Amino acid sequence: MSATITARVATSSGRPLDGAVMTVMSQAGEQQAIARADADGAVRAADLDTGTYTVVITAEGYQPTARVAVVTGSSPVSLGEIAAARAGGAPVPAPGRWDIDPGHSAIEISVRHFGIASIKGRFTDFTGQIEVADDIEKSSVVAEIKTSSIDTDNKTRDDHLRSDAFFDTEQHPVAEFRAAQVRPSSDETWSLSGTLTLRGTAVPVTLELSYLGEVEDPWGGHRAGFRAEGTLQRNDFGISFDDKLISGVAQIGSTAKVILDIQAVRSAT
């Protein structure tokens, strides 16, 4: 009689940990099976006899994680999702100045529409710098966004967004984000706290930040990837447009979700 032990291995943020290794040990300390997780983080060790086993999950850059599995018959034993903790905490980029590459980055914003769907847009004209300090928590970010560059793939809507009912781009052509507080949030993410100035109003904003790694590009540069997410309350910036349907549902939601996918190039200076 033989059985299987299954699990899904993921990071603390839920991302599948492709390539994680499951090692199954007997109570005598002998290896009984070894298996590797697939692209979805799923891993399966088969042909196991009845008994109690220690299951150890390992992955490069992550702390080993152990579980106990009791096999009592031929039925599969599921360990569910196993969250692997990164060794040494959240990863960080190399110290120095990094210039945001607008041509390979995106700033997207979405709001609820009629309470049943979302309208998405993006800003296409922006610049910024990231200063990574030796003490990562003393790092800083400065970014400027041309508000008139909003693009939702609908000219009529875009013109409305540029009006004084929303971004008021004639009076306030630039939105600015400044942050100088970085704190660990999990073993995968950081909390980036700063101030967003939009329509002349400065509001504290916190983004959840992930560092995605570094690579040498074909043009001789060294670049890093980042992803940040957060929410904004439009009323905080004096955007009070409140046209409602007969049912009382607001045409446009009060909360905007912001997603930033950023590539930044290491500065030579």
N, C-alpha and C positions, 0 to 999 in steps of 0.2 A: 504494500500500500504506500503510495507517495502523494505528496501534496505540494502546493506552491505558496510562496510568500510574495505579496505584491505591495507596492507603495508608489507614491508620487513624490518626487523630490523637487523642492522649490526654494527660492530665496525667501527672505522674510517678507518681501513685498509681493510674493506670489508668482514670480517669474519662474518658469520651468528651468531646472538646472540640468541642462543637457550634458551627458557624459559623466554624471555622478556614478559612483561605484557602490554597489551593495555587496557586502561580504557577510555570509551567514556562518556563524561559529557554533559548534556544539558546546555543551556544558563542560566537556573535557578540554575545550580550547582548540579543537581541531576544525579546520576550514571545511565546510560542507558544500558551499556553493559560492559563486561570485557572478555578478551580473552588472551590466552597464545600462544607465537610463537612456531612453530615447529622446527625441527632440521635444516631446511633451512632458519630459521629466518622469515618465512611467518606467518602472523597473520591476522585473519578475525573476525570482529564483525558483527553479522547479526541481522535481525528483527528490523531495525531502521526506524522510521517515517521521513517524510519530516521535515527538519529543519537545523539549524546550530549547530554544535557540537565542543567541545574542546576535542581533542584526546591526551591523555598523555601516553607516553611510559616510563616504569620504568624497571630497571634490577639491580640486586645486584652488587654493585661496580661501577655503572654508574650514571651519572647525569640524572635526569628526563628531558624528551624532549617533548614539546607540539606542536601540529599542529591544525589548524582549518579545519574542513571538512563541506562542504555544501551539504546536500542531497536534491535533487530537484525532485526525482521520484524513480522508482524501479531500475534504473541502478546502478551498483556498483560504488563506489567512491574509487579510488586508490590514496593513499598518496605517492606511489613510495617507494624508499629506504630511510629509516630514519637512519642516522648515530648517534649512541649514543657515547657520550664523557665519557671516564673513569673519575670517581671522583678522584681528587687528582693527576692526571697525570699518566704516564706510571708506571706499577708495577715494583718493584725492589726486588732482593733477599736479604736474611739476610746478614749483614756484616760479613766478615771473609774470610778465604782462602778456595777456592774450587779447588779440583784436578780433571782434566778432566779424565773421564773413557773411554779409547779407545775402550773397548769391547762393549760399549753401545753408541758409538758416530760414526759419519760418516763425512768425508770431501770429497765432490764430486766436480768434475770439468767437464765442458762441453764446447765444441767448435763446431762451424759450420763446416760441411764437404761437399765439393762440392757446397756450398751455398744452399743446399736443405734440409739438415737434420743435426742432432747433434750427435756427438760422446761423450759418457760419460765415465768417469773414476773415480777412487777413490784412495785416499792414505790410506793404511792400517796400517801404523806404525807412530804413533805420540804421543806426550805427551804435557801437558800444565797445567798452573795454572791460576786461576782467583782470584784476590784480590779485594773483594768488600769493599769499604771504607764506613765509616759512612756518609760522603758526597759522594753520589753515583758518582758525576762527577769527583772524584779523584780516581776512581777505575782503575785497570790495568789488562792487559792480557799478558801472555807470552806463546808461543807455538812453538814447534819444530816438523818438519815433515821430515821423512826420504824420500828423493825424489825417491830412488830406489824402494819404496813400491808402486809406481804407478801401477794400475791394471785396464785395459780396457777390460779384458776378451779376449785378443788377444796377444799372446806371441810376434809375429813379431812386432806388433805395439808398445808393451810395451818396447821391446829392443830398438826400434828406439827412443822412448821418453827418454830413459835413456842415449842415446848417446849425444855427444857434440853438436848435432844439436838442442837439446831441453834442457833437465834438466842437462845434463853433470854431472851425478851422481858420477863419479869417482873423479872429481875435486871439486864438490860441493855436498857432500852427504846429507847436511841438509839445509832445508829452515826454516827461523825463522820469526815469527810475534811477534811484540811488540807494545802494545797500552797502552796509558795512558791518553786518552782523550775521555770522554763519555759525550754526550750531548743529551737532549731530542729531538726527531725528530717529534713525534706525541704523542697522548695519549695512543698509543699501542707500540711504537717502540723507540729505541735509536740509535744514530749515534756513532759508535765506530771507532775512527781514530787512525791509527798507521803506522808502517813501516814494509813492507815485504821485507826480504832479500832473494833473489833467484839467484843462479848462481853468487854470490858475489856482486850483485847489490841491493842496498836498494832503495825502491820506496814507497812513501806515498800511503796508501790504506785506504779507508773508507768503513766500512761494516754497513748495516742496521741490527740492533740487536733486537730480541724479547726475552723477558724473559717469560718462559712458566709455571712457578710455581715450587713448592717444594713438596716432598713426603718422607715419611719414607720407606726405602727399607727393604726386608725380611732379610737382613744380618746385620741389626742394624745400617746402615748408613742413613744419611740424604742427599738427592740428589736434584739437581735443573736441570731444562731443559732450553736450550737456542737454538735459531735458528738465524743464521746470513747469509746474502747474500751480494754479491758484484761482481764487474767485474774487470778484469785485462787486460791490454794491453800487449801482449807477447813481442812486440818490446821494451817496456820499460826495459825488463830484458835481452835484447840482443838476444832474440829468433827470428831470422829473416828468418827462413825457408819459402821459397816463391815459391814452385813448383806449377805452374799454368797449367790448362787445355788449350787445343787449343783455346777454346772459351774465354780465359782470366780470367776465374773464378778461384780464389785461391782454392787449395785443402783444406786448413785449414784456418779458419777465424782468424782474428787478435785479436778478443776479446774472452776472456774466462770467463764464468760465474762460480762463486764459491758458493757452498751452504754448510753450516756447521750445522749439527744437533748434538748438544752437550748435554751429561749428565755429570754433575760434582758432586763430592761427597765432602761434607763439611769436612775439615781437623780438626782433634782433637787438633792440635797444633796452 
